Amino acid sequence: MNVWLIAATVLLVGLLPCLWVAMRGTIVSALAALELASTITSLALLLIAQGLRRDPFVDLALVSAVLSFAGALAFARFLERWV
């Protein structure tokens, strides 16, 4: 196990508070927690790609970041009437 994979593990542990806020918080705080979780996930995928020396995994992290942003915008649009 190298430094990149250890850093990815630490980041993935950071998803637990985001999950807690997303389940227990208000709608606005849950949306912010989901955005933070998607950012952490994209960074963890980049660290895993570097740690395993697999370049195609970088593409997966990039696609995940773009789709999570678009998904959050759609989710915010859907929740617009309750916020």
C-alpha positions as CSV (number, residue, x, y, z in Angstrom):
1,M,0.0,0.0,0.0
2,N,1.4,3.4,-1.0
3,V,0.8,6.9,0.1
4,W,-1.8,7.5,-2.6
5,L,-4.0,4.7,-1.5
6,I,-3.7,5.7,2.2
7,A,-4.8,9.2,1.3
8,A,-7.8,7.8,-0.7
9,T,-8.7,5.7,2.4
10,V,-8.7,8.8,4.6
11,L,-10.8,10.7,2.1
12,L,-13.3,7.8,2.0
13,V,-13.7,7.8,5.7
14,G,-14.6,11.5,5.4
15,L,-17.7,10.4,3.5
16,L,-19.3,9.2,6.8
17,P,-20.2,12.7,8.1
18,C,-21.6,13.6,4.7
19,L,-23.8,10.5,4.8
20,W,-25.0,11.4,8.3
21,V,-25.9,15.0,7.3
22,A,-27.6,13.8,4.1
23,M,-29.8,11.5,6.1
24,R,-30.5,13.7,9.1
25,G,-30.2,17.3,7.9
26,T,-32.6,19.7,6.2
27,I,-33.0,19.6,2.5
28,V,-30.5,22.4,1.8
29,S,-27.9,20.9,4.1
30,A,-28.5,17.4,2.6
31,L,-27.9,18.9,-0.9
32,A,-24.7,20.5,0.3
33,A,-23.6,17.2,1.9
34,L,-24.2,15.4,-1.4
35,E,-22.2,17.9,-3.3
36,L,-19.3,17.6,-0.8
37,A,-19.6,13.8,-1.0
38,S,-19.4,13.8,-4.8
39,T,-16.3,16.0,-4.6
40,I,-14.6,13.7,-2.1
41,T,-15.5,10.7,-4.2
42,S,-14.0,12.3,-7.3
43,L,-10.8,13.1,-5.4
44,A,-10.6,9.6,-4.0
45,L,-11.0,8.1,-7.5
46,L,-8.1,10.3,-8.7
47,L,-5.9,9.1,-5.8
48,I,-6.8,5.5,-6.4
49,A,-5.9,6.0,-10.1
50,Q,-2.5,7.4,-9.1
51,G,-1.9,4.8,-6.5
52,L,-2.7,1.9,-8.8
53,R,-0.9,3.6,-11.8
54,R,-4.0,3.2,-14.0
55,D,-4.7,6.1,-16.3
56,P,-8.2,5.1,-17.4
57,F,-9.4,5.5,-13.8
58,V,-8.7,9.2,-14.2
59,D,-11.3,9.3,-16.9
60,L,-13.7,7.7,-14.5
61,A,-13.1,10.4,-11.9
62,L,-13.6,13.1,-14.5
63,V,-16.9,11.7,-15.7
64,S,-18.0,11.2,-12.0
65,A,-17.3,14.9,-11.3
66,V,-19.2,16.2,-14.3
67,L,-22.2,13.9,-13.8
68,S,-22.4,14.7,-10.1
69,F,-22.5,18.4,-10.8
70,A,-25.2,17.9,-13.4
71,G,-27.1,15.6,-11.0
72,A,-26.9,18.1,-8.2
73,L,-28.3,20.9,-10.5
74,A,-31.2,18.6,-11.5
75,F,-31.8,17.7,-7.8
76,A,-31.8,21.3,-6.8
77,R,-34.2,22.1,-9.6
78,F,-36.5,19.3,-8.4
79,L,-36.4,20.5,-4.8
80,E,-37.0,24.2,-5.8
81,R,-40.6,24.2,-4.7
82,W,-39.8,23.0,-1.1
83,V,-36.8,25.3,-0.5
